Amino acid sequence: MPATATSTLLSAGPVLFAPDVTSDGSAVFFAADVARSTVFAFELPAEERAVDGAEVNVDRLGAKVAALLGVEGEDAVIRGMTVHPTSHAVYLSIARGRGAEAGAVIVRVGTDGELSVVELDELPATSFELDDAPDADDERMDHWLDGTEPTSQSREINGVTLTVAQVPVQRSTITGLAWVDGTLFVAGLSNEEFSSRLRRIAYPFDGSATETSVEIFHVDHGKYETQSPIRALTAFDGGSSILATYTCTPVVQFSLDQLRGDGLVRGRTVAELGPMNQPFSIVSYDRDGEEFLLVSNTRHPLLKIPAASIASQDALTLALSDPDSSKGVPRESLDHPGVTWMANLDRGSIVVVQVDGGDVHLRTLRADVL
Amino acid sequence: MLAIVPAGALALGQSLVATAGSWERSGDTARFTPRFAAVPGTEYVVVGRVDDAGAGWRELGHIRVPEAGLVPSAVVETIDPGIDTVPANLLRFSVTFSSAMEEGSAAGRIQLFDETGTSMPGTLLEMPPELWDRGRRRLTALLEPGRIKRGLQPHVQAGAPLREGSTVTVVVDPEIRDASGARLQAGASRTYLVGAPIRSRVDPALWEVRWPSTDQNSLVVRFDRPLDSTLVRRYVRAVDGDGLRAPGATSLDRNALLWEFTPDVTLVDLRLWVDTRLEDLAGNSVRRVFDRDLSRVADDGIDTSEIILTR
């Protein structure tokens, strides 16, 4: 439910700026608090417009963020990245510290390369919680009598002492945020079910969300159909289409129109990325008047996919063992190893977190090298 | 100009970034209050330079924040599934700890080993975020779903994570930290036999249901296969004729095969409510199979959110 937030983030997760700023220049910064299954929306004051062509490049970003936050390198981990729509400053979501000191911090990196801590608690904020709170009567009604259960406790109910096990409280973990057609999309993964609900949440938060079950049609045989939670997604083709990556590695297209209706949506698998690899981040950009999509991966190289080829790509239907099989849309492996997080500075340049030489670095990749 | 940084940051040299915080000066004393609490066991360095961009930082002193004296107290209470034989297409393990744990410390610290004791890399989904419950006591580890799902490239190229007829051992590393930052008292492991895969929908029509009678007070359900015990707790429920939860006591055996409900009061219209999101150990739900073979009619999904069994 929406609420005026008391907003210290408990845990770091994906972050996203809404692309449009208000007339006074303030911007909306969404931050997923994974531990609370909650998306916070902070109103940030206006920032100075970036000069044309400004880039963000920071060597040894990992060491610098750790130093800023007063921890050694392994205790500052990037969990999300987005770009301010006006200033082009990069906002990083950082899991800081360990044990009792563990927490979430947002670090701002300006186009001048300067790092600073964003003081979120001072900003106006609202929030949207994804999971329903447990029923108030759960404990009374749902007493489980498992002597075998580790969570069992003795409790007196109606004069009788019972061994009661509490049901662990479910949590939806947020894996990706995207802004599509004026709406916030939240992709997540339950710690319990292997479900593929994708939530569309109107902003300003009014408590309403639309959940869509997105079923996909898989590659290889045209024989199997399956469901999997979406990890990350981005809009393309002027906002009419969505390209999503799934927990079981396929890259799938579906149209925004499909999501407007009720019932199951079957997306088209347009590429598969192979074993021992997970898609990490996905963005769209323009080069020479043509739109492309970039997918970063945990093991595979950065992949570039022409957006135009997706529309004409038939759903993959043939077995890999079939000589006529296709691995989907034409894709090109780019020679930018170690790219993890990505976000658009603008339509022609992408800021990336790149692992290189034992640290991570913030680098701007312009369309002409993509 | 003074700054404080963790010792490791000195490697940044000229591009050193000072730790966030505020300085107060009083006479010859400068007091630094860090923006975030100092981390126990970390060495910090006070550095200074004349306020000139060209000048290098000079080390003025070292401060070690004492270890917090953390005492390991958390243990692994259970590793699920509770049953000893799991299907070859098992979707998830879960580990329940005795106290709240630190989020983020489990990555790579739950591993699978085969019958020869060899590690099985790439069999668990190794991607953040970690899948904890709200209390951060129960961690879910998914087997790589792309390798389980037939027809997908990871399955075709690397094969299923588990092999029928073999064993698999889940090993929990004691270096996983609890919410105070202390490691576990001890690691834990559990070995399972790997049985045949299960590739059909969970069908409540196949359950053996014994309703309360003059002979027995309780409602007893024997499932047709072991189910996911957490989802049974959430999605199987005794209800009254109005669909409201019937007061009573419920139990589930460790194998998640036998469910029993003893009502507090006798209800003539007792019913069994099942949410179709209920899953078995292989991720097959009442609604759909985990990976659907389009040529099998029996694999067709059902489009209903709940099933209610009546006497």
Boltz contact constraints between the chains, C-beta under 6 A:
constraints:
  - contact:
      token1: [A, 11]
      token2: [B, 103]
      max_distance: 6.0
  - contact:
      token1: [A, 34]
      token2: [B, 129]
      max_distance: 6.0
  - contact:
      token1: [A, 63]
      token2: [B, 12]
      max_distance: 6.0
  - contact:
      token1: [A, 64]
      token2: [B, 17]
      max_distance: 6.0
  - contact:
      token1: [A, 67]
      token2: [B, 5]
      max_distance: 6.0
  - contact:
      token1: [A, 67]
      token2: [B, 9]
      max_distance: 6.0
  - contact:
      token1: [A, 67]
      token2: [B, 17]
      max_distance: 6.0
  - contact:
      token1: [A, 68]
      token2: [B, 17]
      max_distance: 6.0
  - contact:
      token1: [A, 68]
      token2: [B, 20]
      max_distance: 6.0
  - contact:
      token1: [A, 69]
      token2: [B, 36]
      max_distance: 6.0
  - contact:
      token1: [A, 70]
      token2: [B, 19]
      max_distance: 6.0
  - contact:
      token1: [A, 70]
      token2: [B, 34]
      max_distance: 6.0
  - contact:
      token1: [A, 70]
      token2: [B, 36]
      max_distance: 6.0
  - contact:
      token1: [A, 71]
      token2: [B, 39]
      max_distance: 6.0
  - contact:
      token1: [A, 72]
      token2: [B, 6]
      max_distance: 6.0
  - contact:
      token1: [A, 72]
      token2: [B, 8]
      max_distance: 6.0
  - contact:
      token1: [A, 73]
      token2: [B, 8]
      max_distance: 6.0
  - contact:
      token1: [A, 95]
      token2: [B, 104]
      max_distance: 6.0
  - contact:
      token1: [A, 97]
      token2: [B, 39]
      max_distance: 6.0
  - contact:
      token1: [A, 98]
      token2: [B, 181]
      max_distance: 6.0
  - contact:
      token1: [A, 99]
      token2: [B, 102]
      max_distance: 6.0
  - contact:
      token1: [A, 99]
      token2: [B, 180]
      max_distance: 6.0
  - contact:
      token1: [A, 99]
      token2: [B, 181]
      max_distance: 6.0
  - contact:
      token1: [A, 100]
      token2: [B, 180]
      max_distance: 6.0
  - contact:
      token1: [A, 100]
      token2: [B, 181]
      max_distance: 6.0
  - contact:
      token1: [A, 101]
      token2: [B, 37]
      max_distance: 6.0
  - contact:
      token1: [A, 101]
      token2: [B, 39]
      max_distance: 6.0
  - contact:
      token1: [A, 102]
      token2: [B, 102]
      max_distance: 6.0
  - contact:
      token1: [A, 115]
      token2: [B, 17]
      max_distance: 6.0
  - contact:
      token1: [A, 117]
      token2: [B, 20]
      max_distance: 6.0
  - contact:
      token1: [A, 117]
      token2: [B, 35]
      max_distance: 6.0
  - contact:
      token1: [A, 141]
      token2: [B, 245]
      max_distance: 6.0
  - contact:
      token1: [A, 141]
      token2: [B, 247]
      max_distance: 6.0
  - contact:
      token1: [A, 143]
      token2: [B, 249]
      max_distance: 6.0
  - contact:
      token1: [A, 144]
      token2: [B, 250]
      max_distance: 6.0
  - contact:
      token1: [A, 145]
      token2: [B, 249]
      max_distance: 6.0
  - contact:
      token1: [A, 145]
      token2: [B, 251]
      max_distance: 6.0
  - contact:
      token1: [A, 146]
      token2: [B, 251]
      max_distance: 6.0
  - contact:
      token1: [A, 148]
      token2: [B, 254]
      max_distance: 6.0
  - contact:
      token1: [A, 150]
      token2: [B, 77]
      max_distance: 6.0
  - contact:
      token1: [A, 150]
      token2: [B, 78]
      max_distance: 6.0
  - contact:
      token1: [A, 150]
      token2: [B, 96]
      max_distance: 6.0
  - contact:
      token1: [A, 167]
      token2: [B, 233]
      max_distance: 6.0
  - contact:
      token1: [A, 168]
      token2: [B, 133]
      max_distance: 6.0
  - contact:
      token1: [A, 168]
      token2: [B, 138]
      max_distance: 6.0
  - contact:
      token1: [A, 169]
      token2: [B, 133]
      max_distance: 6.0
  - contact:
      token1: [A, 169]
      token2: [B, 134]
      max_distance: 6.0
  - contact:
      token1: [A, 171]
      token2: [B, 133]
      max_distance: 6.0
  - contact:
      token1: [A, 171]
      token2: [B, 134]
      max_distance: 6.0
  - contact:
      token1: [A, 173]
      token2: [B, 129]
      max_distance: 6.0
  - contact:
      token1: [A, 173]
      token2: [B, 131]
      max_distance: 6.0
  - contact:
      token1: [A, 191]
      token2: [B, 131]
      max_distance: 6.0
  - contact:
      token1: [A, 191]
      token2: [B, 133]
      max_distance: 6.0
  - contact:
      token1: [A, 191]
      token2: [B, 140]
      max_distance: 6.0
  - contact:
      token1: [A, 192]
      token2: [B, 230]
      max_distance: 6.0
  - contact:
      token1: [A, 192]
      token2: [B, 231]
      max_distance: 6.0
  - contact:
      token1: [A, 193]
      token2: [B, 277]
      max_distance: 6.0
  - contact:
      token1: [A, 194]
      token2: [B, 283]
      max_distance: 6.0
  - contact:
      token1: [A, 218]
      token2: [B, 151]
      max_distance: 6.0
  - contact:
      token1: [A, 220]
      token2: [B, 151]
      max_distance: 6.0
  - contact:
      token1: [A, 221]
      token2: [B, 151]
      max_distance: 6.0
  - contact:
      token1: [A, 223]
      token2: [B, 151]
      max_distance: 6.0
  - contact:
      token1: [A, 223]
      token2: [B, 294]
      max_distance: 6.0
  - contact:
      token1: [A, 224]
      token2: [B, 150]
      max_distance: 6.0
  - contact:
      token1: [A, 224]
      token2: [B, 151]
      max_distance: 6.0
  - contact:
      token1: [A, 224]
      token2: [B, 291]
      max_distance: 6.0
  - contact:
      token1: [A, 225]
      token2: [B, 292]
      max_distance: 6.0
  - contact:
      token1: [A, 225]
      token2: [B, 294]
      max_distance: 6.0
  - contact:
      token1: [A, 226]
      token2: [B, 149]
      max_distance: 6.0
  - contact:
      token1: [A, 226]
      token2: [B, 291]
      max_distance: 6.0
  - contact:
      token1: [A, 247]
      token2: [B, 145]
      max_distance: 6.0
  - contact:
      token1: [A, 248]
      token2: [B, 145]
      max_distance: 6.0
  - contact:
      token1: [A, 248]
      token2: [B, 146]
      max_distance: 6.0
  - contact:
      token1: [A, 248]
      token2: [B, 149]
      max_distance: 6.0
  - contact:
      token1: [A, 249]
      token2: [B, 146]
      max_distance: 6.0
  - contact:
      token1: [A, 249]
      token2: [B, 154]
      max_distance: 6.0
  - contact:
      token1: [A, 272]
      token2: [B, 153]
      max_distance: 6.0
  - contact:
      token1: [A, 274]
      token2: [B, 153]
      max_distance: 6.0
  - contact:
      token1: [A, 275]
      token2: [B, 154]
      max_distance: 6.0
  - contact:
      token1: [A, 275]
      token2: [B, 157]
      max_distance: 6.0
  - contact:
      token1: [A, 275]
      token2: [B, 158]
      max_distance: 6.0
  - contact:
      token1: [A, 276]
      token2: [B, 122]
      max_distance: 6.0
  - contact:
      token1: [A, 278]
      token2: [B, 127]
      max_distance: 6.0
  - contact:
      token1: [A, 320]
      token2: [B, 156]
      max_distance: 6.0
